[in-house]
Amino acid sequence: MASLEEWGLAGRSFGTWVTWFLIGGDLYTAYTVIAVPAALYGAGAMGFFAVPYAIIAYPYMMLVLPRLWTVCHRHGYITFADFVSGRYGNRWLTVAIALTGVLALMPYIALQLVGMRVVIGALGVHGEWPLAAAFVILAAYTYSSGLRAPAVIAIVKDVMLYVMVLAALIILPWKLGGYAHVFAVANQALGAHSPAATIYLRQGQFLGYSTLALGSAVALMLYPHTATAVLSAQSAKVVRRNAALLPAYSFLLGLIALLGYVALAAGVVTKDTSSAVPLLFLKMFPEWFAGFCLAAVAVGALVPAAIMSIAASNLFTRNLYGEFTGRKMLPSEESGMAKVVSLVVKFGALLFVLRLPAPYAIEMQLLGGIWIAQLFPAVVVGVFTRWLNPWALLAGWAAGMASGSGMAWAMGLKSSVYPLHVFGGVYPMYAAVPALVLNLVVSVVLTVVFRMAKMDAGTDRTDLSAYVG
């Protein structure tokens, strides 16, 4: 691949269907298949927040991403940090955006390997070599082919995933006596958990549930791997079509979530909720089909992990190394560096999984979602208006990152829902939301102050005509 655009974005050549499979393979990961049912298996209705957040995300995608695609295509931008650099002309804001993206991606990549380890463990295979082998496969097929490799495998992954979910949601409830029985038994089993849960939201959970859905939707479209998949589309029209078509995955996600209740009804007992779905398949299906289902999950880990490693290498090459050195690299130099960085990223994620307990990756991912939401003012607001001052945005980003991380830390990194004490009341909210509100307030207030002080607002190097239409 002679350039970063070719290797990291496949030359912006993907049409509607390839983009649909790629974004779907990117957003609906192996850990989605493991973690969403695990949340319902362990915590009941609260885990269902993933379904409304996916529904909220696509209108937001329709509004924002085609416009971002147009600007990025016009100027040859590879990442959202490239857009921020061009829009605001501020090196430190660009570095902050890029660094946030890389930090949020590392535990996300690790989680894909955690998902694979759960599957491998369920098959009775133990040790480090299976994950190491998966790493070698992942590294090899992305190093040479870039984004085109996961795009092809995403089609296979999605077909396998649909077969797995539809079979599981038709055959297993039928074996267990129907959905009414599944829900009744699941509700009874959840009541015996500590703390007790139900298949309905309880009083006091509504605000946490709704802010989890809203905050997660805001974050979803700001992840670097989402940017990589979207910017590889051949036109803004392709992005719009996908915003209309992708809700089909929300339907699939709702079905996947129900597997948590099916596992409870099937009598699957495990302290590790992440093992619930693999154990369900092994218990209820013939060995050959259980193997097919677990293979679908494993393949589902390779696709997003590949895209995420490419996204991280794009950010490092363009917006960290490039910004700090200030040297314009040749296209071949950029693509060569990105390939090497993608190997380092994958190797780092592998070490993370092999040397640290799995809960560490999950806890870091909680922080990652909070962090990535703090890009909203610079990226999403920035695509509609240049009013905000880049130094104010940097201060707002710092305030959001610090407050969001502090709330998650106060919860021991065990939950991202923080009991916010305001005006004598307690409001349990997803930490990303109050952190983002603080971020926006600081950005707006400081912009007004800096404008009054006639402080330098940077230079907008983007073409204003790209924002029209």
C-alpha positions in Angstrom: 0.0 0.0 0.0 1.6 3.2 -1.2 -0.2 5.6 1.1 -2.0 5.8 4.4 -5.3 6.6 2.7 -4.9 3.3 0.7 -3.8 1.2 3.7 -5.9 2.8 6.4 -9.1 3.7 4.5 -8.9 1.3 1.6 -8.7 4.3 -0.8 -12.2 5.5 0.4 -13.6 3.0 -2.1 -16.3 1.0 -0.2 -19.9 1.1 -1.5 -23.1 0.7 0.5 -23.1 -3.0 1.2 -19.4 -3.3 2.1 -19.6 -0.3 4.3 -22.7 -1.8 6.0 -20.9 -5.0 6.8 -17.8 -3.1 7.8 -19.5 -0.7 10.2 -21.7 -3.5 11.6 -18.6 -5.7 12.1 -16.9 -2.7 13.7 -19.6 -1.7 16.1 -21.1 -5.1 17.0 -18.1 -6.9 18.3 -17.4 -10.3 19.8 -17.6 -8.7 23.2 -21.0 -7.4 22.3 -22.2 -11.0 21.9 -20.6 -11.9 25.2 -21.1 -8.7 27.4 -24.7 -7.6 26.5 -26.3 -11.0 27.4 -23.9 -11.2 30.4 -25.3 -7.9 31.6 -28.9 -9.2 31.4 -27.8 -12.5 33.0 -26.3 -10.7 35.9 -28.2 -7.4 36.3 -31.5 -7.9 34.5 -33.2 -5.0 32.7 -30.5 -2.5 33.3 -28.3 -4.3 30.8 -30.8 -3.6 28.0 -29.6 0.0 27.7 -27.5 -1.1 24.8 -30.6 -1.5 22.6 -32.0 2.1 22.9 -28.5 3.6 22.6 -28.0 1.9 19.3 -31.4 3.3 18.2 -30.5 6.8 19.3 -27.1 6.6 17.5 -28.3 6.2 13.9 -30.3 9.5 13.6 -27.3 11.2 15.2 -25.1 9.4 12.6 -27.4 10.6 9.7 -27.1 14.2 10.9 -23.3 14.4 11.7 -21.3 11.8 9.8 -22.2 12.7 6.1 -21.1 16.2 6.8 -17.9 15.1 8.5 -17.2 12.7 5.6 -17.5 15.5 3.0 -15.1 17.8 4.9 -12.6 14.9 5.5 -12.8 13.8 1.8 -12.3 17.3 0.5 -9.1 17.8 2.5 -7.8 14.2 2.6 -8.3 13.8 6.3 -7.8 10.2 7.6 -9.0 10.7 11.2 -11.4 13.0 13.2 -8.3 14.5 14.8 -7.2 15.6 11.3 -10.5 17.4 11.1 -10.0 19.1 14.4 -6.5 20.1 13.3 -7.8 21.7 10.1 -10.9 23.2 11.8 -9.1 24.9 14.7 -5.4 25.1 13.8 -4.4 24.2 17.4 -1.7 21.5 17.8 -2.4 20.8 21.5 -6.1 20.3 20.9 -5.3 18.0 18.0 -2.9 16.0 20.2 -5.6 15.8 23.0 -8.2 14.4 20.6 -5.7 11.9 19.1 -4.4 10.7 22.5 -7.9 10.3 23.9 -8.8 8.1 20.9 -5.7 5.9 21.3 -6.2 5.5 25.1 -9.9 4.6 24.6 -9.0 2.0 21.9 -6.4 0.0 23.7 -8.8 -1.6 26.3 -11.4 -2.0 23.5 -8.9 -4.1 21.5 -8.0 -6.0 24.6 -11.7 -6.7 25.2 -12.0 -8.5 21.8 -9.2 -10.8 22.9 -10.9 -11.3 26.3 -14.0 -12.3 24.3 -11.9 -14.8 22.4 -10.4 -16.2 25.6 -13.8 -16.8 27.0 -14.8 -18.7 23.9 -11.5 -20.7 23.9 -11.9 -21.4 27.6 -15.5 -22.7 27.1 -14.1 -25.2 24.6 -11.8 -26.5 27.3 -8.6 -25.2 25.7 -6.4 -23.4 28.2 -3.1 -21.6 28.1 -1.7 -18.6 26.2 -1.0 -20.2 22.8 -4.5 -19.9 21.3 -4.6 -16.2 21.9 -1.1 -15.8 20.7 -2.1 -17.7 17.5 -5.1 -15.4 17.0 -2.8 -12.4 17.5 -0.4 -13.7 14.7 -3.4 -14.2 12.3 -4.7 -10.7 13.1 -1.3 -9.1 12.7 -0.6 -10.9 9.4 -3.8 -10.2 7.6 -3.9 -6.5 8.5 -0.2 -5.7 8.0 -0.3 -6.3 4.3 -3.9 -5.6 3.3 -4.9 -2.8 5.7 -8.6 -2.1 6.0 -9.6 -4.3 3.0 -8.8 -7.5 5.0 -11.3 -6.9 7.8 -13.9 -5.6 5.3 -13.9 -9.0 3.6 -14.0 -11.0 6.8 -16.8 -8.8 8.2 -19.1 -10.2 5.6 -18.4 -13.8 6.7 -18.6 -12.8 10.4 -22.0 -11.1 10.0 -23.5 -14.1 8.1 -22.3 -16.5 10.8 -23.6 -14.1 13.5 -27.1 -13.9 12.1 -27.3 -17.7 11.7 -26.1 -18.2 15.3 -28.5 -15.6 16.8 -31.6 -16.6 14.8 -31.1 -20.3 15.5 -30.5 -19.6 19.2 -33.6 -17.4 19.6 -35.9 -19.8 17.8 -34.7 -23.2 18.8 -33.7 -22.6 22.5 -36.9 -20.9 23.7 -38.9 -23.7 21.9 -36.8 -26.3 23.8 -37.4 -24.4 27.1 -41.2 -24.0 26.8 -41.6 -20.7 25.0 -40.7 -17.1 25.8 -43.3 -16.7 28.5 -41.6 -19.4 30.5 -38.1 -18.0 29.7 -39.1 -14.6 31.1 -40.8 -16.1 34.2 -37.8 -18.3 35.1 -35.3 -15.6 34.3 -37.2 -13.1 36.6 -37.3 -15.7 39.4 -33.5 -16.4 39.0 -32.6 -12.7 39.0 -34.5 -12.3 42.2 -32.1 -14.7 43.9 -29.0 -12.7 42.8 -27.1 -10.4 45.2 -28.1 -7.7 44.7 -31.5 -8.8 43.5 -32.6 -7.8 40.0 -35.6 -8.2 37.8 -36.5 -8.2 34.1 -38.1 -4.8 34.7 -36.4 -1.5 35.6 -36.8 -0.7 39.3 -37.6 2.6 40.8 -34.4 4.7 40.9 -32.9 3.0 37.8 -34.6 5.1 35.1 -32.2 8.0 35.1 -29.1 5.8 35.1 -30.6 3.7 32.3 -31.5 6.7 30.1 -28.2 8.5 30.6 -26.3 5.3 29.8 -28.2 5.0 26.5 -27.7 8.7 25.7 -24.1 8.9 26.7 -23.2 5.7 24.9 -24.8 6.9 21.7 -22.8 10.1 21.8 -19.6 8.1 22.3 -20.3 5.4 19.8 -19.9 7.6 16.7 -16.7 9.3 18.1 -14.6 6.2 18.5 -11.6 6.2 16.1 -12.6 2.8 14.6 -16.0 4.2 13.7 -14.3 7.1 12.0 -12.1 4.7 10.1 -15.1 2.6 8.9 -17.1 5.7 7.9 -14.4 7.6 6.2 -13.6 4.5 4.0 -17.0 4.9 2.3 -16.9 6.2 -1.3 -19.4 9.0 -0.8 -21.5 10.9 1.8 -24.6 9.3 0.2 -23.2 5.8 1.2 -22.9 7.1 4.8 -26.5 8.3 4.7 -27.7 5.0 3.3 -25.9 3.1 6.1 -27.5 5.4 8.7 -30.8 4.2 7.3 -29.8 0.5 7.0 -27.8 -0.1 10.2 -30.8 -0.2 12.6 -31.2 -3.8 11.3 -28.2 -4.4 13.6 -30.2 -2.9 16.5 -32.8 -5.6 15.9 -30.0 -8.2 16.1 -28.6 -6.6 19.2 -32.0 -6.9 21.0 -32.1 -10.6 20.1 -28.5 -11.1 21.3 -29.4 -9.4 24.6 -32.2 -11.9 25.2 -29.6 -14.8 25.3 -28.9 -13.6 28.9 -32.4 -14.5 29.9 -32.4 -17.7 27.9 -29.2 -18.7 29.8 -30.9 -18.1 33.1 -34.0 -20.2 32.0 -31.7 -23.0 30.8 -30.2 -23.3 34.3 -26.7 -22.0 33.3 -24.9 -21.3 36.6 -21.6 -19.4 36.6 -19.9 -16.7 38.7 -18.3 -15.3 35.5 -21.2 -13.8 33.7 -19.1 -13.5 30.5 -19.2 -17.2 30.2 -23.0 -17.4 30.2 -23.5 -17.4 26.5 -20.7 -19.9 25.6 -21.9 -22.3 28.3 -25.5 -21.9 27.0 -24.4 -23.0 23.5 -22.4 -25.9 24.8 -25.3 -27.1 27.0 -28.2 -26.7 24.6 -26.8 -27.3 21.1 -25.1 -30.3 19.5 -21.3 -30.1 19.6 -20.9 -29.3 15.9 -23.4 -26.3 16.0 -22.1 -25.1 19.4 -18.6 -25.0 17.7 -20.0 -23.0 14.8 -21.6 -20.5 17.2 -18.4 -20.1 19.2 -16.4 -19.7 16.0 -18.8 -16.9 15.0 -17.9 -15.1 18.2 -14.2 -15.7 17.6 -14.3 -14.4 14.1 -16.4 -11.5 15.4 -13.4 -10.6 17.6 -10.9 -10.4 14.8 -12.8 -7.9 12.6 -13.2 -5.1 15.1 -9.7 -5.7 16.6 -8.2 -5.3 13.2 -10.1 -2.0 12.5 -9.3 -0.6 15.9 -5.6 -1.3 15.5 -5.7 0.4 12.1 -7.5 3.4 13.6 -5.0 3.7 16.5 -2.1 3.5 14.0 -3.7 6.2 11.8 -4.0 8.5 14.9 -0.5 7.9 16.0 1.1 8.4 12.6 -0.9 11.5 11.5 -1.8 13.3 14.8 0.8 12.3 17.4 4.0 11.7 15.6 3.1 14.0 12.8 2.0 16.9 15.1 5.1 16.6 17.4 7.7 16.4 14.6 6.0 18.9 12.4 7.5 17.1 9.4 5.5 16.3 6.3 6.1 12.6 5.7 5.9 11.0 2.2 2.8 8.8 1.6 4.9 5.7 1.7 6.6 6.7 4.9 3.2 7.3 6.6 1.8 3.9 5.5 5.0 2.1 6.6 4.9 3.7 10.0 1.2 2.9 10.4 1.8 -0.8 9.6 4.5 -1.0 12.3 2.4 0.9 14.9 -0.6 -1.4 14.2 1.6 -4.4 15.1 2.8 -2.6 18.3 -0.9 -1.8 19.3 -2.0 -5.4 18.8 1.0 -6.7 20.7 0.3 -4.3 23.6 -3.3 -5.5 23.7 -2.2 -9.1 23.8 0.2 -8.4 26.7 -2.6 -6.5 28.5 -4.9 -9.6 28.3 -2.2 -12.2 29.1 -0.5 -10.4 32.0 -3.5 -8.7 33.7 -6.8 -10.1 35.0 -9.7 -9.7 32.5 -11.6 -7.3 34.8 -8.9 -4.7 34.3 -9.7 -4.6 30.6 -13.4 -4.2 31.4 -12.7 -1.5 34.0 -10.5 0.4 31.5 -13.2 0.2 28.9 -15.6 1.9 31.3 -13.2 4.8 31.4 -12.8 4.6 27.6 -16.5 5.3 27.0 -16.4 8.3 29.4 -13.3 9.7 27.7 -14.4 9.4 24.1 -17.6 11.3 24.8 -15.5 14.3 25.7 -14.6 14.7 22.0 -18.2 15.8 21.3 -17.7 19.6 21.5 -14.6 19.7 19.3 -15.8 17.2 16.6 -19.6 17.2 16.5 -20.2 20.9 17.5 -17.2 21.8 15.4 -18.7 20.4 12.2 -21.7 22.8 12.6 -20.0 25.9 13.9 -16.5 27.4 14.4 -17.7 29.7 17.2 -15.9 27.8 20.1 -12.3 28.9 20.8 -9.7 26.0 20.5 -8.1 26.9 23.9 -11.5 26.9 25.5 -12.2 23.5 23.9 -8.9 22.2 25.3 -9.8 23.4 28.8 -13.3 21.9 28.5 -11.8 18.6 27.4 -9.5 18.6 30.4 -12.4 19.3 32.8 -14.5 16.6 31.2 -11.7 14.0 31.3 -10.8 14.8 34.9 -14.4 14.9 36.3 -15.5 11.8 34.3 -12.4 9.8 35.4 -12.9 11.0 39.0 -16.5 9.7 39.1 -15.5 6.3 37.7 -12.7 6.1 40.2 -15.0 7.0 43.0 -17.1 3.9 42.0 -14.0 1.8 42.2 -14.1 1.3 38.3 -16.9 -1.2 38.9 -19.7 0.9 37.5 -20.0 3.9 35.2 -23.3 5.1 36.9 -22.4 7.7 39.5 -24.8 9.0 42.2 -24.5 12.7 41.5 -25.4 14.9 44.5 -27.1 18.2 43.3 -29.2 20.6 45.2 -29.8 18.2 48.0 -30.9 15.3 45.7 -29.1 12.2 44.5 -29.3 11.5 40.7 -27.6 8.3 39.5 -26.2 9.1 36.1 -23.8 7.7 33.5 -20.6 9.6 34.4 -19.9 10.6 30.8 -23.1 12.8 30.7 -22.3 15.2 33.6 -18.7 15.2 32.6 -19.8 16.2 29.0 -22.1 18.9 30.4 -19.2 20.4 32.4 -17.0 20.1 29.3 -19.5 22.1 27.3 -20.1 24.8 30.0 -16.3 25.4 30.4 -15.9 25.5 26.6 -18.7 28.1 26.2 -17.8 30.3 29.2 -14.1 30.4 28.3 -14.9 31.1 24.6 -16.8 34.2 25.8 -14.0 35.2 28.1 -11.3 34.7 25.4 -13.3 36.6 22.8 -13.6 39.6 25.2 -9.9 39.4 25.8 -9.4 39.2 22.0 -7.3 36.0 22.4 -6.1 34.1 19.3 -8.8 31.8 18.1 -6.6 29.8 15.6 -7.0 29.5 11.9 -9.7 27.5 10.2 -8.1 25.8 7.2 -11.1 23.9 6.0 -13.2 24.9 2.9 -16.5 26.5 4.1 -18.3 25.2 1.0 -17.7 21.6 2.2 -20.2 22.2 5.1 -23.1 23.2 2.8 -25.7 20.6 1.9 
